[in-house]
Amino acid sequence: MLDAGAALSAEAWAEEEFGHADLGDKRRTRRLTRMAAQAALFPSGKVSEV
């Protein structure tokens, strides 16, 4: 089971690292941060499965 604290920590990390990326659209930046947070929570496997 996923720890809520870990999820918040991963989201905070992703936002800090990628939240200011200029990808031309806020939705792209939001998608990047969500993908990075998921990858941090589940580091094994393929990116396409995250």
PATI-927995 format. One line per field, with one value per residue (C-alpha): x, y, z. Coordinates in steps of 0.1 Angstrom, whole numbers. Example, Ala and Ser with C-alpha at 12.3 -4.5 7.8 and 13.67 -1.06 7.14 Angstrom:
PATI-927995
X	(123,137) .
Y	(-45,-11) .
Z	(78,71) .
END
This chain:
PATI-927995
X	(0,12,21,3,34,56,31,32,70,73,49,67,101,87,72,105,125,102,75,92,99,88,72,49,18,10,-7,26,44,17,19,57,55,29,50,81,63,49,84,98,71,75,111,112,96,91,83,53,39,42) .
Y	(0,35,58,92,109,93,104,140,140,127,153,181,169,167,202,216,199,203,228,258,240,261,236,261,251,247,214,199,211,196,163,163,168,141,116,124,119,86,75,84,64,34,35,1,-6,13,50,42,21,49) .
Z	(0,-8,21,18,31,4,-23,-10,-8,-44,-56,-37,-52,-87,-84,-71,-98,-128,-118,-135,-168,-198,-221,-239,-220,-183,-190,-202,-171,-149,-169,-165,-127,-124,-144,-124,-91,-102,-114,-80,-63,-85,-98,-115,-148,-180,-182,-204,-176,-150) .
END
